[in-house]
């Protein structure tokens, strides 16, 4: 990952960090305040999505860690979705910067500011649950997403909008078994310690690999901790490459962050191994540049999931404005690229665009590039 995290944070601060911005267009419903996930049924705004009710509201979004390009695009995707609903009159953003206490304070600050609805990326998991519960009890529609904070909907928060990470793990596992039938050593990297995304992915992965008896997981258990920080990922992966003379497959839930360390294989006279991960333009371009010199280098990606934020926004807006709530409570990321079968897509490098974009996202690569300037 080549995105400068300082630049990322500057963009976030300049564009929306705790700054109210006007938004236009609409989204779904269920209730308001601390009432949570019952479907709405109230009037919706003409010309807006069904999840956009007529009640005027303010909305906040907090990140546990906003310092990489994926978060910039994900936050941008959320803002684009919010802009579909004119009933949302202002939007505020806060970045926890990887500090759990700051992430908690950011949630508390949004409540004190008086937002009607709050979308939270709870990187620290259960550690932020008391703050989510307090927000919900204070009457704020509270929607954590992607990482499971624990607790229960309608008791600790309105609804948790998760993602089907177990299926991601199974998809990776199926591809690995198909393309490495003899088995081998698997190195798995995820985000902060104990995060639910990594644990669910591992569950799916092991459900496919363990029954074969041919694959051995190496490295820190249950996964190598990267905090989804590109600089830390480079340190962790470089150390793992030096420590383990035989790595047959790397599995990661943030593919672009691998790029900085992968040349270490070439420096030591080894082929870059198979990689099962999430998509990113920088990784796809790296593959195109290095595949000829690395005979074992095969690549499979799932959609990186920026649009998980869109579903969370739809729920938050619907519940706060009286719109119609979405049918799904979990984002389903499809398989995106496969260098072996080219299905559903071949590995695609857009050389004219920055590396820090995600072609699987609904937002176009060109629009993502504008966010990252």
N, C-alpha and C positions, 0 to 999 in steps of 0.2 A: 504494500500500500504506500503510495507516494504522496498522499494528501498531507499537507502540513497542518497539524492540529491547531496551531495558533491561528492560522488563516481561517480554519473552520470555525473556531470560537468567535473570531471577529465577525464573520458573516452572521452567525447566530445572534450575536449581541446587536449588530447593526440592523438586522432585518426584523427581529422580533423579541429579543430577550427582555422579558418583563416590560415590553412596550405594547400598549394597546394599539391594535391596527384595525382599521375598518375592513369588513369583509362583506361579500355579497353572495347570495344564493342559498339553497337550503337542504335539509336532511331529515331523518326518521324519529319515532316517538315512543313513549312508554309512560312517563310520569315526570315528576319534577323532583327537586330537592332530594331528600333521602328516601324516596319511595322506590326507586330502582326498576327492576326489569319487566314489569308487566307491559304488555303491548299497549300502544296508544289507542288511537281511534278518533282523535280530535281532528280538526281541520288542518290541511296542509296548504302551503303557499303555492299558488298557481304558477306553473312553469318551473317549479323547483322539484327536487327529488321527493319521493314519498316520505322519507325520513325527516323532512324539514317541516316542523309544525309552525304555528303562527305566533307562539309566545316569544317575545323578545328576550334574549339571554346573552350573557357573556361567557366566554370559554377560555380555560387555561390549559396548557400542556407542559408537563415537566419531564425531563430526561434525567436518568441517573448518571448518564455519561453522554455528552453530545459532541465529543471531540474527534469524530472521524467523518469521512465523506458520506458513509451510509446513513448516519444520523442526520446530516444536512439534507440529503435527498428525502429521507423519511419524514422529517419535519416539514420540508417543502411540500411533500405529497399531502400531509395532513392539512396544511394551510390551503392548498388547492381545493381539497374536499370541503373544508369549512366554507370557502368562498362560494360554494354552490347554494348556500342557504342564507338569504338576507335577514333571517330572524336572529342570526348571531351578529351582534352589534360591535363586539370587540374581541380581540384575541391576545393573550399574554403567554410568554414562553420563559422557561427557566432551565438552565443546564446545571445539573449537580456536579459536573466535572469529575466524576469518579469518587466523590467524597460522600459517603453514606449519610453523614450528619447534615451536609448541605442539601442533599436530596430530600431529607425529611423536612428541613427548614423551608425548602422551596414549596413543598406541598402545604405546609402550615401558612406560608406567606400568601399563597393563592387564596386560601380560605379567608385569611384576614383581609385580603384585598376585596373580597366579596364576589368572586366568580360564581356563576350559577352551575357550571359544569366543568369537570376536570378530567383530562386524559393523562395517564401516568405510565411511563415506561419504568417499571420498578426493578432496575438492574440488581439492586441489593436483596431482592426477594422478600423474605419474611421480616427483614429488619425494618422495612417501611410500612408494614401492615398496621401498626398502631396509628400512624399518621393518616393512612387511608381510612381507617375506621373512624377517626375523629372527624375527617372531612365529611364522610357519609352521614355521621350522626349530626353534623352541623347543618344538614339539609342540602349539601352539594351533591349533584349527580357525579359519582366518582367511578371512573372506568380505567382500571389498570389493564395493560395489554402486553402481549407477547411473553414476558417472563411472569411466572406464577408467583404471586406474593403470599400464597397460603390463604387461610381464612375462607369465608363463605359469602357468596352473592346474597344480597338482601339483608345481610347481617353486618358485614365489614366493608362492603362497597356495593355499588349497583349491579355491575356485571363484570366478569373478567373476560376479555376478548383475547383468547389464546391463539395459538397456531399449532398445526398438526405436525409437531417435530418428530413424533414417533414414526410417522410415514416417511419423513425425510430420511431418517436413519435406515428404514427398511429399503428405501430406494437406493441409497448408497450401498447397502449390503448386497442387494440383488446384483448391482452392477459389478461390485468387487468379485463376487463368486463367479459371475459369468466370464469376467476378463482375467481372473487369476484363479483358475480352478484348482491349482496345486496348493493354494494357501500361502501364508506368509505372515510377516510382522506388520501390525497396524499401529500407527501413531495417531491418536485422536486429540485435537485441540479444540477448546471452547472458551467461554468468557470468564466471568468472575467465579470464584469457588462456589460450588453447590448450586449454580443457576439452573433453573428448571428446564431451560431450553437444551442445554448440554446433556442433562440427565435423561431427558426424553429421547433425544437423538441417539444416545448410547443404548438405551433400551431397545429401540428399533433396530439399531445396527447389530447388537449382540443376538437379537432374536433370529437373525439370518445367519450370522457368521458362526456363532457358538455350536449349533447343531452339526456343522460340518466337521468339527474337531481339527480343522486345518489352519486356523488363524490364532495368532497370539497378540494380545494387546500389550504394547510396550510403553514406557514412559510413566509419568505421574498418574495415579489413579484418583478419581475415575477418568480424569482427563488432564492434559496440560493446561494450566491456567494462563490466559492471555488478557483477560479483562476486555477483549475485543479492541484492544489498543494496538495499532500497527507497530509501534516502536517496541512494545513489550513482546508482541508476537515474534518479531524478528529476533529478539534476544532468546526467547524460549526455543524457537525452532532451530536456531543456529547451535544452541547448546545440545539439543537432542540429536542433531546430525552428527556433531562431534562425538557424542557419547555412544551412539548406536551404529555400528558398522553395517547393519542390515535393516533397512526400512523399505518395505515393499509397497506400502500404501500409506498415504497421509489423508486423514479425514479432518476437515475443519468446517465450522459453521460461519466463517468469514474469510472466504477464499482470497480476496485481494490482498489481505494482510500477509499472505504467505510469500509474496513475490520478493520481498527484500532479502529473505534468507535462502531461497531455493538455489541461487548460484553457488552456495557452499557445497552442494553435491558435485558440481562440475569442477570446482577447485580441488576437490579431493579425488578426482578421477572416477567419480561414480555417476551413473545416470540418475537424473531426476526420476522419482518413482511415479506410480499411479497416484492420482489425486481425485478424491471425491469431496465436493465442497459446494459453496454457493457462488453464484456468478458475479462477475465484475469485469469491466472492460480492460483494466490493467492486467488481470490474470489471463484473459483470452489473448491479448496481444503478446504477453510473455510466452504463452504456449506457442503461438505462431512463430515467434522468433527463435525458440529453443527446441522445438520438437525434432528437428532434423539431427541435432547432436545428441539427443537423449532417447535411445531406442525404447526405454521402458516407460517413457512419459506418455501417459494417457490421461485424459481429463473428462470428468463428468460433473455437471453442476445442476443444482436445483435453483429455482427462482429465489433470489435473496430476501424477498419478503418486505420490501419497503411499503407495499400497499396494505400490510397489516394495520398500519396507522389509519388508513382510510376507513376500514371497517370499524375500528375503535371510535373514530370521530362520528361515524354514522350512528352508532349506539348512543354516544354521549349527547349528540344534538337531538336525536329522536326523543330520548328520555326527558331532556330539559325543555324542549319546545312543544312537545305533544305530537310529534310526528309518528310515523309507523316504524316500529323497530325492525331491524334486519332479521332474516331467517337464520343466518349463521352466527354462531358465537365464536367460531374459530376460523382463522385464515388458512387456506390450503394452498401450499406452494407446489407448483408442478415441477417435474423434471424439465430442465431448460436446454442444456447442451450435452452432447455426447460426441467425443472425438472419434469414437470407434464406429458407431452406427449412424452418426449424423442425425439421429432422431431424438426428440422432435425437432432439434436444430443442430447444425454443426457448430463447432466453436467459432464464434464471430468476433472479430477484432475491428472496431471502428477507429482507424488510425487518425481520422480527422477530429476526433473528440477526445476529451480528457480521459485519463485512465480511471479516474474516480467517478465513473457513472455505472449504472446498472441497467442493462438493456432489457432485463425482464420486467422492469417496473412499468406501470401505466404511463408515468410521465416520460415524455420523449427525451432522448439523449441530448438533444439540443437545449431543451429547457433545463435539464439537470446541469448542463455545462454553465448556463447563466447563473445558477445558484452558487456554483463553486468558484466563481471569479473573485 
